[in-house]
């Protein structure tokens, strides 16, 4: 004899239940986030390429690979509008673009 198990799930407004059209709105917004993420990744890759060119040019001219005063400008540019998480984001970008110091 086969046994059938039924699971009941309660949904709330937070996970998409509760109001008509909520799932559709969440789905559209998630698609928007996915598109934004693709664009952000493309921009980060472009930034990495530009940074590599700058580093090559600086080294060919006898300079150092990393310009610490410039990096401080970048950190400030992200920290001011985004707070402490902006600093972390900028540090991650700098590491992606120039490697670990």
N, C-alpha and C positions, 0 to 999 in steps of 0.2 A: 504494500500500500504506500503510495507517494504522499509526502507531507509538503504542504505549501506554507511558506512563511511570508507574512505581509509586514512590511515596515512602514510606519507612518512617520512622515517628516513634517514638522511644523515650520512654516516660513514666516519671516518677519520682514518688515520694510527694509531692514538693513541688508538682508541677503536676497532681496528681489521680490519678496512676496508682499501681499497686502493691498496693493493698488493696481488697477488695470494699467497696462502699458509700461509698468516699471521694468520688466525684463527687457523690453525693446529699447527703452532709454539707456539702460545699463549696457546693453549690447552695442548700441551706437557709440556710446562714450568709450567703451573698451576698444572699439575699432579705431576711434580717434587717438586714444593713448598709444595703441600699437603703431599707428602711422607717425605720431610724434616721435616715438622711440626710434623708428627706422630713420627719420630725418636727423635726429640727434646723433645717432651712430654715424651716419654719413658725414655730418659736420665734424665730428670728433676725428674721423679718419682724414678728412681734408686738413684739419688743424695739425694733425700729426705730420702730414706731408710738408706743410709750410714750415713747421718747426724744424724738421730735418734739413730743409734747404737753408734756413737761417743758421743752423749749427754748422753745416758744411762750409758756408761762406765765412762764418766767424773763424773757424779753425784754419781755413785756407789763408786767411788774412793774418794768421798768427795769434789770434785771440783764444779765449777759453771757450769750451763747449757750452757752458752755462753762464748766464748773466743774472746774478742773484738780485740786483736791484730791479731788473725787469720782472723777475718772478714775484717780488714783493708787490709790484704794481698789479700783477694778475691776481694775486691773493686778495688784495684790497678791492679790486673790481668785483670779485665774487662775494666777498664777505659783507660789503656794505649793503647790497640789496637782499642777500639771502641769510645773513647771520652766520653763526658757527658752522652750520651744514654747508654753506657756500665755501668756506675755507677748505673743508674736507673735499668738496667737489673740485675745487681749483687744484688742490694738491694731487688728486687723482689724475686730473687732466695733465698737469705738469709732468707727472711720472710717466704717463702714457706717451707724452710727446718728447721727452728728453731722457727717459730712463731714470733709474735710481741714482741719487747723488751720493 
